[in-house]
Amino acid sequence: VLELFKVASASVHDFAELIATSVQASCSDNCVKDAAVEQSWRWRRYSLEAHLSRTVLLGATTGAEEEGLKSSGARFDRIMRFCDPLDALMQYPISGFSRFCRSRYLAAVPAETEAAVFRNLDQRAFVARGGHPRTWFYRAFATMARSAWALRAATARCLEHGVHGVRMLYARRGSEYAEELMESVAAPAYGVGEGEGDTDTEEKLSVAFTVTPGVKVGATVVACR
């Protein structure tokens, strides 16, 4: 589960970077070399990654998806064996993975984002009709979705076999910052460097939002970001 989590969270990060870069390239202000603009884009990327993480890693499963996560080990292995996830979707069009991709694409990729990148909503319409478009963008999404689906399937299997030591970690807005469970993506608070400041100041640091959830497997903890 730990290895699957690391792959899934890295895939979410990569897809968020792909979307942010594509949207930024399509905007007129990407030519402006300004520190404020760069900072704004950095936070947009964090926000986008947080949205993708909530949608594909943490989002509640539907009844159909729940059944799909319990697919046989042989089917799971065959889907994961494909180098190209689109080939797996073509080979198993009614699998749990296929249903997961359709529902999560519509939830994870906002219509405004798709329109900004492609100037149309053709891919969204194709997915809504039950298809899987063979495009570079949907291939990148399916790569991320497969790693997230694999993690969720492994977690479901652990619970099914009575292994309850697996838990996703997510810090809500306003939660007190806990160094042992969290890793900050922001610069240290102004005037508080490493080894500086007092305990009272550090205790006041709180979470704005979780970019990537963490995971606890037994005694092993991967901090959320």
C-alpha positions as CSV (number, residue, x, y, z in Angstrom):
1,V,0.0,0.0,0.0
2,L,2.8,2.4,0.8
3,E,4.4,1.9,-2.6
4,L,1.1,2.3,-4.4
5,F,0.4,5.5,-2.4
6,K,3.8,7.0,-3.4
7,V,3.1,6.2,-7.1
8,A,-0.5,7.6,-6.9
9,S,0.5,10.8,-5.2
10,A,3.3,11.4,-7.6
11,S,0.9,10.8,-10.5
12,V,-1.5,13.3,-9.1
13,H,1.3,15.9,-8.8
14,D,2.4,15.2,-12.4
15,F,-1.1,15.6,-13.8
16,A,-1.6,18.8,-11.9
17,E,1.6,20.1,-13.3
18,L,0.5,19.1,-16.8
19,I,-2.8,20.9,-16.5
20,A,-1.3,24.0,-14.9
21,T,1.4,24.3,-17.6
22,S,-1.1,23.8,-20.4
23,V,-3.5,26.4,-19.0
24,Q,-0.7,28.9,-18.3
25,A,0.6,28.5,-21.9
26,S,-2.9,29.3,-23.2
27,C,-3.2,32.5,-21.1
28,S,-1.9,35.8,-22.3
29,D,-0.3,36.8,-19.0
30,N,2.2,33.9,-19.2
31,C,4.5,36.3,-21.0
32,V,4.7,38.7,-18.1
33,K,7.8,37.9,-16.0
34,D,6.6,39.2,-12.7
35,A,7.2,37.7,-9.3
36,A,3.6,38.3,-8.2
37,V,2.3,36.4,-11.3
38,E,4.7,33.5,-10.7
39,Q,3.6,33.3,-7.1
40,S,-0.1,33.4,-8.1
41,W,0.5,30.5,-10.5
42,R,2.4,28.5,-7.9
43,W,-0.6,28.7,-5.5
44,R,-3.0,27.8,-8.3
45,R,-1.0,24.6,-8.9
46,Y,-1.2,23.7,-5.2
47,S,-5.0,24.4,-5.3
48,L,-5.4,22.2,-8.4
49,E,-3.3,19.4,-7.0
50,A,-5.4,19.6,-3.8
51,H,-8.6,19.3,-5.9
52,L,-7.3,16.3,-7.8
53,S,-6.2,14.6,-4.6
54,R,-9.6,15.0,-3.0
55,T,-11.3,13.7,-6.1
56,V,-9.3,10.7,-7.1
57,L,-7.6,9.7,-3.9
58,L,-10.2,10.6,-1.2
59,G,-13.5,11.1,-3.0
60,A,-16.4,8.8,-1.9
61,T,-17.0,5.7,-4.1
62,T,-20.3,5.0,-5.8
63,G,-22.0,1.6,-5.5
64,A,-20.6,0.6,-9.0
65,E,-17.1,1.8,-8.1
66,E,-17.2,-0.1,-4.8
67,E,-18.0,-3.3,-6.7
68,G,-15.2,-2.5,-9.2
69,L,-12.6,-2.2,-6.4
70,K,-13.4,-5.8,-5.5
71,S,-12.6,-7.2,-8.9
72,S,-10.6,-10.4,-8.9
73,G,-6.9,-10.4,-8.4
74,A,-6.4,-11.8,-11.9
75,R,-8.4,-9.0,-13.5
76,F,-6.6,-6.4,-11.4
77,D,-3.2,-7.8,-12.5
78,R,-4.2,-7.8,-16.2
79,I,-5.3,-4.1,-16.1
80,M,-2.1,-3.1,-14.3
81,R,0.1,-5.0,-16.8
82,F,-0.7,-2.8,-19.7
83,C,2.0,-0.2,-20.5
84,D,-0.6,2.1,-21.9
85,P,-3.7,2.6,-19.6
86,L,-5.8,3.4,-22.7
87,D,-5.2,-0.1,-24.0
88,A,-6.5,-1.5,-20.7
89,L,-9.6,0.7,-21.0
90,M,-10.2,-0.6,-24.6
91,Q,-9.7,-4.2,-23.5
92,Y,-11.9,-3.9,-20.4
93,P,-14.5,-1.2,-21.3
94,I,-17.0,-2.2,-18.5
95,S,-14.4,-2.9,-15.8
96,G,-14.3,-1.1,-12.4
97,F,-11.3,0.8,-13.7
98,S,-13.2,2.0,-16.8
99,R,-16.1,3.2,-14.6
100,F,-13.7,4.9,-12.2
101,C,-12.0,6.8,-15.1
102,R,-15.3,8.0,-16.5
103,S,-16.7,9.3,-13.2
104,R,-13.5,10.8,-12.0
105,Y,-12.6,12.6,-15.2
106,L,-15.9,14.5,-15.1
107,A,-15.4,15.3,-11.5
108,A,-11.6,16.0,-11.5
109,V,-11.2,18.1,-14.7
110,P,-13.5,21.2,-14.6
111,A,-15.2,22.1,-17.9
112,E,-13.5,25.5,-17.7
113,T,-10.1,23.9,-17.6
114,E,-10.7,21.7,-20.6
115,A,-12.1,24.6,-22.5
116,A,-9.0,26.7,-21.6
117,V,-6.7,24.1,-22.9
118,F,-8.5,22.8,-26.0
119,R,-11.0,25.7,-26.8
120,N,-13.8,23.1,-26.8
121,L,-15.4,20.4,-24.6
122,D,-15.3,17.5,-27.1
123,Q,-13.4,15.2,-24.7
124,R,-15.8,15.8,-21.9
125,A,-18.8,15.1,-24.1
126,F,-17.1,11.9,-25.3
127,V,-16.4,10.7,-21.8
128,A,-20.0,11.6,-20.7
129,R,-21.3,9.3,-23.5
130,G,-19.3,6.4,-22.0
131,G,-16.2,6.6,-24.2
132,H,-12.5,7.0,-23.5
133,P,-10.8,9.4,-26.0
134,R,-7.4,8.4,-27.3
135,T,-5.8,11.8,-26.8
136,W,-2.5,12.8,-25.0
137,F,-4.5,14.6,-22.3
138,Y,-6.8,11.7,-21.5
139,R,-3.9,9.2,-21.6
140,A,-2.2,11.4,-18.9
141,F,-5.4,11.4,-16.9
142,A,-5.8,7.6,-17.2
143,T,-2.3,7.1,-16.0
144,M,-3.0,9.1,-12.9
145,A,-6.5,7.4,-12.5
146,R,-5.1,3.9,-12.7
147,S,-2.5,4.5,-10.0
148,A,-5.3,6.0,-7.8
149,W,-7.6,3.1,-8.6
150,A,-4.9,0.6,-7.7
151,L,-4.3,2.3,-4.4
152,R,-8.0,2.3,-3.5
153,A,-8.4,-1.3,-4.6
154,A,-5.5,-2.4,-2.4
155,T,-6.9,-0.4,0.6
156,A,-10.3,-2.0,0.0
157,R,-8.7,-5.5,-0.1
158,C,-7.0,-4.8,3.2
159,L,-10.3,-3.9,4.9
160,E,-12.0,-6.9,3.3
161,H,-9.4,-9.2,4.9
162,G,-9.6,-7.5,8.3
163,V,-6.5,-5.4,8.1
164,H,-7.5,-2.1,9.7
165,G,-4.1,-0.5,10.1
166,V,-4.3,1.5,6.8
167,R,-5.6,5.1,7.1
168,M,-5.4,8.1,4.9
169,L,-4.4,11.4,6.6
170,Y,-6.0,14.6,5.7
171,A,-5.7,17.9,7.5
172,R,-8.7,20.2,7.5
173,R,-8.5,24.0,7.1
174,G,-7.6,25.6,10.4
175,S,-6.1,22.4,11.9
176,E,-3.0,23.0,14.1
177,Y,0.2,22.3,12.2
178,A,1.7,19.0,13.4
179,E,5.3,18.5,12.1
180,E,5.2,14.7,12.7
181,L,2.1,14.3,10.4
182,M,2.4,17.2,8.0
183,E,4.9,18.7,5.6
184,S,4.5,22.4,4.6
185,V,4.8,23.4,1.0
186,A,4.9,27.1,1.9
187,A,8.0,29.0,3.0
188,P,8.4,29.3,6.8
189,A,6.3,32.0,8.5
190,Y,7.9,35.5,8.2
191,G,10.5,35.9,11.0
192,V,10.4,32.2,11.9
193,G,13.4,30.4,10.5
194,E,14.9,27.1,11.4
195,G,15.9,27.3,15.1
196,E,14.3,30.8,15.4
197,G,11.2,32.1,17.0
198,D,9.5,30.9,20.2
199,T,7.3,27.9,20.8
200,D,4.2,30.1,21.1
201,T,4.7,31.4,17.6
202,E,5.1,27.9,16.1
203,E,2.0,26.6,17.9
204,K,-0.1,29.3,16.1
205,L,0.7,27.9,12.6
206,S,-2.3,26.3,11.1
207,V,-3.3,24.5,7.9
208,A,-4.7,26.5,4.9
209,F,-5.5,23.4,2.9
210,T,-4.1,19.9,2.2
211,V,-2.3,19.6,-1.1
212,T,-1.7,15.9,-0.9
213,P,-3.0,13.5,1.8
214,G,-0.7,11.3,3.8
215,V,-1.1,7.7,4.8
216,K,-0.5,5.6,7.9
217,V,0.2,1.9,7.5
218,G,0.8,0.3,10.8
219,A,3.5,2.3,12.5
220,T,4.7,3.9,9.3
221,V,3.5,7.4,8.5
222,V,3.9,9.3,5.2
223,A,3.1,13.0,6.1
224,C,0.4,14.9,4.2
225,R,1.5,18.0,2.4
